[in-house]
Amino acid sequence: MSADIAVDSVDLAATGGITQFPQLSDEQLDRLFLHRPQTVDLHSPIDHLAIALGATLYVPATRDDLTSVIRRRAESGVTSMVIDLEDAVADEDEATAVERTIATLTDFAHDNWDRLLLFVRVRTTDHIETITAGLVPGHCLAGFVIPKFEAESGAAALDTIAAVSADWDRPLYVMPVLETPRIVHRETRDAELAAIREVLNRHRERVLAVRIGATDICGLFGIRRDRDVTIYDVRVAADAVAGIVNMLGRSDGTGFVITGPVWEYFANHERMFAPTLRHTPFREHDAVYFRQQLVSRDLDGLLREIALDRANGITGKTVIHPVHVGAVHSLSTVTDEEYSDALDILDRDGGGAQASAYGNKMNELKPHRNWALGVMNRAHVFGVTRRDISFVDLLTEWAGDR
């Protein structure tokens, strides 16, 4: 298999579509990346689109500046957003929220604007029909987020989305959110997840990613996790996450992309435990003060949870604040070491093992193959950093610290 499996030899800088780190200059991108992030759009392969979600930011549909705030977020580096018609909207404002959502999608269509992946989180199936009825040619709607997704109710929503997509030249994607008692409680979890898997498989071509509703999951037990712990430290929530990944995140062709649960904090507070962010990488990159800024805004906990997401087979993350996007995207890039290992694994057929080019690990060709394929897809979307570049460099560039 050739070395250009997923990253083109010529870096692209398209004027339309979605490209990671759009706010950085050509000089910054050349300094940071061996292979720049490539542009994707709504016609790209579903695997690339799912990875391109990155940090997904929600915005209430009732905002009177809805169109302009989405444009600003895209310019700042956000690559996926959800217009929220559910929890963020009061019952009496529902009609106004739907009207503003349709108006915003119409504005973008008239301007031929498609700089991020834009979804709508609906309350009911009726919302799906109402919003799609208001779409005009050239719209940038990527699809719908279906909250509190279960097999029985979710099947109807998926059937509706399939029906309303029939008149368009591309699918409207769906992102179900798993967060209900039937998924969380041990006595019903396996049967419900198996039923959900069957429903999603019937619509595989339009299921972009499966999202985990960590806040609702914790709420079932009266838990709100503190800044000093990750979702993986909350055992009942971690068990539910593990069950979801086990049943729906398999890499044998039957699974789906699973996105990370939300990190809820972004402000300064008094800490109970010592920060989890090591000093060494920041000293080496002359960014000690920047580390202090990250710790003061609870971003050290977010960085740790992102690393644990990756370790548990999860891609991307729901975020509540734009300041979180840089952390998610910086840790989504492919390092030169990962890229080198993936190329070594994919360039050889058969089995066996060999020492990595970095001389610090063994690459086992069969067990690591699915990992390597995932790395190459991520490299296409988020790019490959140069050998001397770390996540610290990416974060400081994102934050404008240098």
N, C-alpha and C positions, 0 to 999 in steps of 0.2 A: 504493500500500500504506500502511495507516495506521500511525501511530507506536506503537501498542500491540501490535505484531506478536508480541512475546514477553514483555513485562513488563507486568503488569496495572497499572491505574491506582490500585488499592487494594492496599496491602501486606498480605500475609497473615501470621498468626502462629498456625499450627495447633498443636494439642496433640499430634498424632501425625505420623508420617512423618519425613522428613529435611529439616532446614533448616540452611544454612551459618551459621557463627558463633553457635551456640545459646547459648554461654556469655556473650555480650555482653548488656547490659541494653538496654531500649527507648531509653533516653537516648543510649547509645553508638551504637546502630544509626541513630537519627535524625540524629545528628551526622555520622556517617561516610557514610551512603548517601542518594543521591538516590532510588533505587529499592531497597528491601530485597530480599535473596534470598528467593525464593519456595519454598514447601514442595513437595517431591516425595515420592512413595511408590512402592510396587512396582507400582502400576497406571498410573504416569505414562508418557508417551511414552519410548521407548527412548533417543532422543537426549538427553533431559533426565537420565535415569538414568545414562547413560554419563558425562556431564559431572559429575554429582553425586558420582561416585566420589572426585574430588579426590585427596588423599593417602591411599593404601591401605596400611594397617598390618597386618602379619602377627603372629599370636600362636600359640605352640605349643599343640596340642590337649591336651598332657599337663599343663598348668597345673591345679593343684587349685582355683584361684580363677577359672576360665575365665569363668563367668557374670559375676562381679562386675567383673573387669577390663574386659570388653567394655562393661558399663554405664558404668564410670568414663571410659573413653575417649570414649564418645559424649557424655557430659556436658562433656568438655573440648574438644569441637569436632571430633573424628574422625567422618567420615561414611561410611567404608568400612573393613571389616576382613576378614581372611582367617584362618580357623582352619586351621592347617597340620598336615596328617597326613603330609607327605612329608619334606623334608630336616630339619625341626626335631624329628622323632620317631625315636628309636632303634627298631630292628627289634623288640626284645623288648617295647617299650611300645606297639606298634601297636594291639592289642586294647583296651587301656585308653584310648588316645587316641580311638578310635572311640566307645567308650561315653560318654566325657565330652562329646564333640561332640553326640551325640544327647540327652544329659541337658540340656545347655545350651540347645539348640534347643527342647526341651520346656518348660523353665523360662520361656523368653521367650514361647512360645505361650500358656501358662497366664496370664501377666501381660498378654497382648495388647501386647507391647513390640515396637516396630519403628523405633527411633531411629537406626539406621544400616543401610547395605547390607552384609549379612553373607554371606560365601561360605565354602566349604570347599575347600581344596586337597587333592586325593586322590592316592593312589599308583596305584590300579587302578580299573578299571570296577566291580569288586565293591564298592568303597567307595561308589560312587554308589548302587548298588542297596540296600546295607545302610542307608545314612543316610536315603534317601528312604522306605524301608520303616518307619523309626522316626518319621517326621514325623506331627504331629497337626494338626488344623484350627487355623487362625490362626497357623501358623508364619511366621517372618520370614526364612527362608532365601531369599536372592536367587539363589543358584545355585552353580556349581562352577568352580574354577580347575583347568585341566588342564595340568600341567607337561610339558615336553619334547614339546610337541605337534608331530606330523607328520601328513601327509595320511592315511596308511594307518591308523595307530593312533588318530588323532584322530577319524576317521569313526565308529569303533565307540563311542567315548565320547559323541559327539554323538547318535548314534542311541539310545543308552541313556538319555540325559537327556531326549530327546524322548518316549521311551516312558513313563518314570516321571512325566513332567509331565502326562500325559493326564488324570489324575484330579483335577488342581487347576485353579482358576479363573484362573490366570495362569501364564506360563511360568517355568520355572527357567532362568535365564540361564547362559551359559558364558563364561569368559574363558580362551582358550588362551594359553599362554606359549611364545614362540618362542625357542629357546636351543640347539638341537641342531646337530651338525656339518653335517647336510644343508642347514640354513638358513644356516650361517655360511660354509662353504667355498665358494669362488667357483665351482668346477666343477659343483656340485649346486644352488646357491642358486636360480637362476631357475626351474628345473623344479620344485623342491620348493615354492616359494612359489606358483607357478601352480596346482599340485595342491591346496595348502592353500586357496587362494582358491576353487577349485571346491567343495571340501568345505564351507567356511564359507558359501558362497552358498546351499547346499541347506538351511542352517539359519539364514538371515539374521535371522529374527525373534527368535532367542534368543542371538545372538552380541552380548554387551553391549560388549565391548572386546577388543582384542588386546594382550597384554602382552609386553614385551621382557625376556628374562632376561639382563641385562648381565653378571652375575657369572659365569654359566656360559659365556657367549660369550667373555669375557676368559680364563677358565680353560682354554679350548681351546688357547690360545697361551702358557700359563704367565704370564699378565699379571694383576696386581692394580693397578688405577690408584691413584695417590697422591691425597691431598687437594688437591694444587695443580693437578690437571688434571681436566677434565671427560671424560665418555665420548666427546665429539666430538673430543678430542685423541688418543684411542687409535684410530689409523686403521683397523685391521682391524675393530674394533667399530663405528666410525662407518660403515664401508662396509656392514656388515650392517644397521644401523639404517636407512640410506638405502634399501637394497633392500627392507626390510619396508614402509617408508612408501610407496615408489614403487609396489609391487605391491598393497598392502592398504589404503593410506590415502588413496586418490583421492577428490576431492570431487564426482565426477560421478554419484554415486548407487551406484557399485559398491564403494565403500570402507567401511572400518570405523573406529571410534575407536581410535587407537593410544595407549597409555599410556607414560609415561616410565620409563626404567630407574632402578634403585634408586641412591640416594646412600648410601654405606656408613659415613660418619663422623659423629661427634657430640662428640668430646672434644678437649680442648686438646692442642696439640703444637707442636714447634719447626717453624717455617716455612722453606722454601727460597726462596719467591718472595714478593713484596709482595702484600698483599691486593688483590682485584679489586673491592672495594666502594668506590665513590666517596664522598668526604667530603661533597660539596655537599648532597645531599638530606637528610642527617642534620643538618648545620649549620642548614639552612633550617627544619627542624622541631624544633630544639632537642633532638636525640637523639644527640649525639656519643658519649656513654658507651654508649648502646644499640648503636651501631655497633661499638664495641670488644668488647662482649659477643658479637655475632654473629660477628665475626672470630675470637675466641678459641675458639668452638665449631665452626669450619669452616663456618658457615652462609653465609659470603660465596661459597664455592665452590658450595654448593647453589643459592643464588639465581642465580648465573651459569648453572648447568646448566639450571635451570627456564626461564630466558629463552631459552636455546638450544633447549630442547625445543619451546617455542612457535614459535620461528623455523623449526623443522623439521617443523611440522605435527603435533605431539604434544600430547596433553591429559592432565593429571593425572600422577601419579607413584607408584611404589612407594617406601615409606619404611621405615626400620628402627627409628625412634625417634619418640615423640610430639612431641619438640621440633621436628621437621621439618614437622609438619602446618601450623603457622601460616604458614610461608614459602610452601608450595605454595598454600594457600588465599588468602593475601593477594595473590599474583601472579596468581590466577585471576579475581579480580574484574574487572569492566569499568570502565574509566575514563570520565569524562564525555566526553573527547575521542573515544575509540573509539565510544562510544554515539552521539554526534553524527554522526560520519562514517557509521556504519552506517545511521542513520535517513535521512541525505541520500541514500545510495545506494539504499536500498530504497523510498524514497518517490517515486522517479522511474522511469518506464518507458523502454525503449529504450536507446540507447547514449550515447556522448559522455562528456565529462569536465567537472568543475567544481571550483573552489577549495573547500577545506573551510571550514566555519564558523569554524574556528580560524585560518584564513588562513596555514597553514604547509605545505600539501601539496595535490596534486590527487587527487580521488576519481574514478577511472575506473569508470563504472557497470557495464560488463559484466565486466571482469577482476576487480573487487573484490566482486562480488555474493556469491559463495560465502563469502568472508571475512566479509561483513556478516551473512549468515544465521548463521554460526557465532558471531559476537559476540552476536547477539540470543538465541541459545540459552544462551550462557554468562551473559548478563545476567539471564535468568530464574532461573538456578540460583544464581549467585554475587552477583547484585546489581550496581548501578551506583553508583560512589562519587561524592561531590560534587566539584565542580570544584577545590576547594582541598585535596582529600584525596589523599595519595599512599600507596604501599605502606608507607612508613615509619610513617605513622599507624596503618595496619591492624596492622602487626607489633607496634608498641608497645602497642596496645590488647590484642592477643592475649596478649602476654607479661605484661600487667598492669604495664607499666613506668610507666604514668601513672594 
